[in-house]
Amino acid sequence: MTLLPQTSPTPLDPIQLVLDSVTSPLTKAAYKKSLDDFFTWWGEQGRPPLTKAVVQRYVAVLLEEGRSSSSVNVRLSAIRKLVREAADNGQLASFEAESIARVKGIKKQGRRTGAWLSRTQAQELLLAPDTSTLRGLRDRALLAVLLGCGLRRSELVNLTFDHLQQREGRWVVLDLTGKHGRTRTVPMPSWCKAAVDAWTKTASLSTGHVFRPTAPRGEHVLAREQLSHEAVALTVRKYGRRLGHANLTPEDLEGVRLAPHDLRRTFAKLAHKGGAPIDQIQLSLGHASIQTTEVYLGVDQNLESAPCDVLGLSLKGE
């Protein structure tokens, strides 16, 4: 599958070029699906020369199909990466690649911010697993790390015993490599470490990955070294079904799916409500921009104690 005739003896697969340029497994999966869909559509059009107009037509088709702005923008991101990689490898003219890369994304109407749990709900979720079983101990530890450290799902599945270290008298997740290769150290609360210890001691684990798959009935750890991303999502969803979500009726709850990233948002919101400085929350989450962190806080307007009440001004001049 090529964009321009190849001059090299070994043709290059443009999709593989894109996949080789990213490290996150989730990004790889999203880009592959996006590009597979695009090449299918492009083939149905007779594979016309790849131009800005062709990509704009594809965007129009996606919108006509009812795709959300975020869905369209993910596909555009993959296509931009595709044409730039193709240009770098002589498969597309540079001027055409840059023209395509300038196709504008779809402006979001509002912002989908996901779900947050209240402190009561988070506590209920943490205590939901049956810790009389090995799997229950693992699930409690998994939920504890997501809630107590605010890790991403990919960071949790890649967590190893080498990451768990003591620094300045407390346990931390040391030198964790997150999104875009950024490295950070995340403080770990004592209750979270206790949950991890209970799981790893019972499972007789002390090296390698902290979280492992268990047998179907959860009675022992399987030989595989790493828990899958999907297993983490299913675990969170399973216990999330037992919770009540604010402002939702029991009927609405049938359609709610708690996701691992919702626990990351909950970590940020509860930390902020507890008085943690926003810059420290930003460091724990590994955000490059504090504006991104602000989105995670889910701040509600408080009309009883508003910012204007503490300005210290009056008409009396005192």
PABA-329876 format. One line per field, with one value per residue (C-alpha): x, y, z. Coordinates in Angstrom, 1 decimal. Layout:
residues N
east: (X;...) .
north: (Y;...) .
up: (Z;...) .
This chain:
residues 318
east: (0.0;1.8;0.9;3.5;5.5;8.4;12.0;13.5;13.7;11.6;8.2;7.3;3.9;2.6;0.5;3.4;5.5;2.9;2.6;6.4;6.5;4.3;4.9;1.6;-0.3;-3.6;-2.5;-1.2;-4.6;-6.5;-4.3;-4.4;-8.2;-8.4;-6.0;-7.6;-10.9;-9.4;-7.7;-10.9;-12.8;-10.0;-10.0;-13.7;-13.2;-10.7;-7.6;-7.5;-4.3;-4.0;-4.7;-6.1;-9.5;-9.7;-9.1;-11.7;-14.2;-13.4;-14.1;-17.4;-18.4;-17.5;-19.7;-22.6;-22.3;-22.9;-19.3;-18.6;-16.0;-13.6;-13.9;-13.3;-10.3;-8.7;-8.9;-7.5;-4.6;-3.8;-4.0;-1.7;0.8;0.5;1.2;4.2;5.7;5.0;6.7;9.7;10.0;9.6;6.0;4.3;5.4;6.3;4.1;1.1;1.8;1.9;-1.3;-3.1;-1.8;-3.4;-6.9;-8.7;-10.2;-13.8;-14.4;-15.9;-19.2;-18.6;-16.3;-16.8;-15.2;-16.1;-17.2;-16.0;-16.8;-17.6;-15.4;-18.2;-18.5;-14.7;-14.6;-17.4;-15.6;-12.4;-14.1;-16.2;-13.8;-14.1;-10.6;-11.1;-10.1;-6.8;-8.5;-10.4;-7.1;-5.7;-8.7;-8.7;-5.0;-5.7;-8.5;-6.3;-3.5;-5.9;-7.6;-4.6;-2.0;-4.0;-2.2;-3.2;-4.3;-1.2;1.0;-0.8;-0.3;3.4;4.0;6.8;8.3;11.3;8.9;7.9;10.6;10.9;11.9;12.0;10.3;7.4;6.5;6.4;6.1;9.6;10.6;7.3;7.3;4.0;2.5;4.9;7.8;7.6;9.0;7.7;7.6;4.2;3.6;1.7;-0.6;0.0;-3.4;-2.6;0.7;-1.0;-3.5;-0.6;1.3;-1.7;-2.1;1.6;2.3;-0.7;0.2;3.9;5.1;8.2;9.7;8.4;5.0;2.9;-0.4;-0.9;-3.8;-5.4;-7.0;-10.7;-11.8;-9.1;-7.5;-3.9;-1.8;-1.3;2.1;1.6;3.7;1.3;-2.3;-4.0;-5.4;-8.8;-8.7;-8.2;-11.1;-13.4;-12.4;-13.2;-16.5;-17.4;-17.2;-18.5;-21.8;-22.4;-22.1;-24.7;-23.6;-24.5;-27.5;-28.4;-31.5;-31.3;-32.5;-29.8;-27.1;-27.7;-26.0;-23.1;-19.7;-17.1;-13.7;-10.1;-9.6;-12.6;-10.6;-7.7;-10.2;-11.5;-8.0;-7.5;-10.9;-10.6;-7.0;-8.1;-11.1;-8.8;-6.6;-3.7;-2.0;-2.9;0.7;1.3;-1.7;-0.3;3.0;1.3;-0.8;2.2;0.4;2.6;0.0;-1.8;-4.8;-5.2;-5.1;-7.8;-10.1;-9.6;-10.6;-14.3;-14.7;-18.3;-19.3;-19.9;-22.4;-22.3;-18.5;-17.7;-14.3;-15.7;-16.5;-12.8;-11.6;-11.5;-13.1;-16.0;-17.7;-16.5;-12.9;-11.9) .
north: (0.0;3.1;6.8;7.4;5.0;3.6;4.3;2.0;-1.8;-2.5;-0.7;0.9;0.4;4.0;2.7;0.8;4.0;5.8;2.9;2.8;6.5;6.3;4.4;4.2;1.0;2.8;5.4;2.7;1.0;4.2;5.3;1.9;1.8;5.4;4.7;1.4;3.2;6.0;3.7;1.7;4.8;6.1;2.8;3.0;6.5;5.0;6.1;9.7;11.7;12.4;16.1;18.5;18.5;14.7;14.8;17.6;15.4;12.5;14.8;15.8;12.2;11.4;14.3;13.1;9.7;11.4;11.0;13.2;16.0;14.0;11.0;13.1;14.8;11.5;10.4;13.7;13.4;10.0;11.3;14.2;11.8;9.6;12.3;13.7;10.3;9.6;12.9;12.1;8.7;10.0;8.7;12.1;15.6;17.8;20.7;18.3;16.8;20.2;21.3;18.2;18.7;22.1;20.7;22.1;19.9;20.1;22.6;20.9;22.3;22.2;19.6;16.0;15.8;12.2;11.2;12.0;10.1;11.9;10.9;8.7;6.9;6.6;5.0;2.6;1.6;1.0;-1.3;-3.2;-6.1;-9.3;-9.4;-12.9;-14.0;-13.5;-11.7;-9.4;-8.4;-7.6;-5.7;-3.6;-2.8;-1.9;0.5;1.9;2.8;4.4;6.4;7.1;7.9;9.1;6.8;6.3;2.8;2.3;3.4;0.9;-2.1;-1.2;-0.6;-2.8;-3.4;-1.3;1.7;1.3;3.0;5.0;8.7;11.2;8.9;7.9;5.5;6.8;5.5;6.4;7.6;6.6;7.2;8.5;10.2;11.7;10.1;12.4;11.0;11.8;10.6;10.1;10.0;7.0;7.1;4.6;2.9;2.4;0.8;-1.4;-2.6;-3.4;-5.2;-7.4;-8.4;-9.0;-10.9;-13.3;-13.7;-14.3;-11.6;-9.5;-8.8;-7.8;-6.3;-5.6;-6.4;-9.9;-11.8;-14.5;-17.8;-17.7;-18.3;-16.0;-18.7;-18.2;-16.0;-16.9;-17.2;-14.2;-11.2;-8.4;-7.5;-6.2;-2.8;-4.3;-6.3;-3.0;-1.4;-4.4;-4.4;-0.8;-1.2;-4.2;-2.4;0.8;-0.8;-1.1;2.6;5.4;8.4;11.9;13.4;10.0;7.9;4.1;3.8;6.1;4.0;1.1;3.2;4.4;2.8;3.9;4.0;3.9;7.5;8.5;7.4;9.6;12.6;11.6;11.6;15.2;16.5;15.0;16.2;19.7;19.7;18.5;21.6;20.2;23.0;22.7;22.7;19.6;17.9;18.7;17.1;14.0;13.7;14.4;17.1;19.4;22.2;23.4;24.1;20.4;19.8;22.4;20.3;17.3;19.1;19.3;22.4;23.3;26.9;27.5;30.4;30.2;30.8;32.6;34.2;37.7;37.1;37.1;40.2;42.3;45.4;47.6;50.9;52.2;52.2;50.3) .
up: (0.0;-1.2;-1.9;-4.7;-6.9;-4.9;-5.9;-3.2;-3.8;-0.7;-0.7;2.6;4.2;5.1;8.0;9.5;9.2;11.4;13.9;14.2;15.1;18.2;21.4;23.2;22.5;22.7;20.2;17.9;18.0;17.4;14.5;12.9;12.9;11.7;8.8;7.9;7.6;5.5;3.1;2.7;1.8;-0.4;-2.3;-2.8;-4.5;-6.9;-5.1;-6.5;-5.9;-2.2;-1.8;0.7;-1.2;-0.9;2.8;3.3;1.3;3.7;6.7;5.2;4.8;8.4;9.5;7.3;9.0;12.3;13.7;16.7;16.6;18.7;16.5;13.3;14.9;15.9;12.3;11.1;13.5;12.1;8.5;9.4;10.9;7.8;5.2;7.1;7.5;3.8;2.8;5.0;3.2;-0.3;-0.8;-1.0;-2.1;0.9;-0.2;-0.6;2.9;4.5;2.7;3.9;7.4;7.5;7.1;10.1;12.8;13.9;16.7;19.7;21.0;24.7;26.3;27.2;30.6;31.6;35.0;38.5;41.7;45.0;48.0;49.2;45.9;45.6;49.0;48.1;44.9;46.8;49.2;46.6;45.8;47.8;49.4;50.7;47.1;45.3;42.4;44.8;46.4;43.0;42.0;45.2;44.6;41.0;42.0;44.8;42.4;39.9;42.7;44.9;42.3;39.3;36.9;33.3;32.3;30.3;33.2;35.5;33.3;32.9;36.6;38.0;41.4;40.4;40.3;43.9;46.0;49.2;48.9;51.6;54.1;51.8;49.1;45.5;42.0;40.9;37.4;35.7;32.0;30.8;27.8;25.2;27.1;30.0;33.2;36.7;40.3;41.9;45.7;46.8;49.9;52.6;52.2;48.5;49.3;51.8;49.2;46.8;49.5;50.4;46.7;45.9;49.2;48.7;45.0;45.9;43.6;44.1;40.7;37.2;36.7;39.7;38.1;36.5;35.1;37.3;36.5;35.4;39.0;40.4;42.5;41.2;39.0;35.4;33.8;31.6;32.8;32.3;32.8;29.5;29.0;28.3;31.6;33.5;31.8;32.5;36.1;36.6;34.7;36.8;40.1;38.7;37.9;41.6;42.3;42.2;40.1;41.1;39.2;37.6;38.2;38.6;35.0;33.7;35.5;33.1;30.4;32.6;32.1;34.5;32.8;34.2;33.2;35.3;38.4;37.2;37.1;40.5;41.9;40.6;41.9;45.3;45.7;44.7;47.1;49.8;49.4;47.2;45.1;41.5;40.4;42.6;41.1;37.6;38.5;39.8;36.7;34.4;32.4;30.3;30.7;33.8;31.6;31.0;34.8;35.3;33.0;35.2;38.4;37.5;39.6;40.5;41.2;44.8;45.2;49.0;49.2;46.0;45.1;45.3;49.0;49.9;48.0;51.2;49.5;50.7;49.9;53.3;52.4;55.6) .
